[in-house]
Amino acid sequence: MGCEGMTCLEAFKKLDDYLDRELTADEAEAVRAHLEKCQHCAEVFEFDAAVVRCLKAKLSRIDLPPDLMAQLTSRLDTPA
Amino acid sequence: MPNGPTQVGHRAEFEELLGTVAPVAYKVAVRLARNPDDAMDLLQDATVQAYKGFETFQRGSNFRAWFLRVLTNRFLKSKSRRVLETVPIDDAEDIYLYRKSQELGEEGNSPDPAGLLIDRLDVEAVQDALDRLPDEFRTVAVMYFMNDFSYEEIADILEIPIGTVRSRLHRARKLLQKALWEVGVSRGIVQEATSGV
């Protein structure tokens, strides 16, 4: 795809880091500029971002045992 | 574990630090061990091991990373853990789910195709997909999807360079997308477009 500036391949390689805010300000700006111009890359990015959001929401939802600390410290008092 | 007079403060310090990491450590343990009972066993074993090695913890450094390193290593060395069939590493294709969702007419026309697809998978199905990742990718993915760790902290926990975290995570995402699709198909939650959806 012929977008000016960053190519689709270059942008594609940086999408994960862009999503995770692990790029430098200049790199992030270059990706953002590409996504504004390239509809296909923007769609892929939005899709992957949504997948990550959904998975994080599902996988981080875990109920903690109310006596978590008690269960852990009690093991310290149990002879090996 | 007997407590001498000099160990009372040592124990109190350990418990105070443990209290700050226990919730997230339990959540990581659940995702690694798959269920609450095995997770508690894993976390209790890690707690005992960490306490025994507490002298080696450098005061002022990141206790959370140190403790989770103990937990993760404990998990990886566990001989009783279930070894599942994993997604072939070379089988990771870019934008796998995106392409699959585009092949499905309904989702392809939805304003949120990814959400529709993932919403159909319950947490157990997502956990099944996660379990299909080879260990080196799964451990990174567990930390990442807990939504609580930066690349830098994952690198610290797993004692690997940050660039390795980045590359493993990139691969893990691709593998997970393929595994999610396979789990969805095997459970009849989604169907291949060629089969008439």
Chai-1 contact restraints between the chains, C-beta under 6 A:
chainA,res_idxA,chainB,res_idxB,connection_type,confidence,min_distance_angstrom,max_distance_angstrom,comment,restraint_id
A,D16,B,H170,contact,1.0,0.0,6.0,A-B,restraint_1
A,E22,B,Y151,contact,1.0,0.0,6.0,A-B,restraint_2
A,V44,B,I95,contact,1.0,0.0,6.0,A-B,restraint_3
A,V44,B,Y98,contact,1.0,0.0,6.0,A-B,restraint_4
A,F47,B,Y98,contact,1.0,0.0,6.0,A-B,restraint_5
A,F47,B,A114,contact,1.0,0.0,6.0,A-B,restraint_6
A,A50,B,A114,contact,1.0,0.0,6.0,A-B,restraint_7
A,A50,B,G115,contact,1.0,0.0,6.0,A-B,restraint_8
A,V51,B,A114,contact,1.0,0.0,6.0,A-B,restraint_9
A,C54,B,G115,contact,1.0,0.0,6.0,A-B,restraint_10
A,C54,B,I118,contact,1.0,0.0,6.0,A-B,restraint_11
A,L55,B,F145,contact,1.0,0.0,6.0,A-B,restraint_12
A,K56,B,F145,contact,1.0,0.0,6.0,A-B,restraint_13
A,K56,B,N147,contact,1.0,0.0,6.0,A-B,restraint_14
A,K58,B,V123,contact,1.0,0.0,6.0,A-B,restraint_15
A,K58,B,V126,contact,1.0,0.0,6.0,A-B,restraint_16
A,L59,B,F145,contact,1.0,0.0,6.0,A-B,restraint_17
A,S60,B,M146,contact,1.0,0.0,6.0,A-B,restraint_18
A,S60,B,N147,contact,1.0,0.0,6.0,A-B,restraint_19
A,I62,B,K27,contact,1.0,0.0,6.0,A-B,restraint_20
A,I62,B,V30,contact,1.0,0.0,6.0,A-B,restraint_21
A,L64,B,P23,contact,1.0,0.0,6.0,A-B,restraint_22
A,L64,B,Y26,contact,1.0,0.0,6.0,A-B,restraint_23
A,L68,B,A22,contact,1.0,0.0,6.0,A-B,restraint_24
A,L68,B,Y26,contact,1.0,0.0,6.0,A-B,restraint_25
A,M69,B,G19,contact,1.0,0.0,6.0,A-B,restraint_26
A,M69,B,A22,contact,1.0,0.0,6.0,A-B,restraint_27
A,L72,B,T47,contact,1.0,0.0,6.0,A-B,restraint_28
A,T73,B,E15,contact,1.0,0.0,6.0,A-B,restraint_29
A,R75,B,Q44,contact,1.0,0.0,6.0,A-B,restraint_30
A,R75,B,T47,contact,1.0,0.0,6.0,A-B,restraint_31
A,R75,B,V48,contact,1.0,0.0,6.0,A-B,restraint_32
A,L76,B,M1,contact,1.0,0.0,6.0,A-B,restraint_33
A,L76,B,Y51,contact,1.0,0.0,6.0,A-B,restraint_34
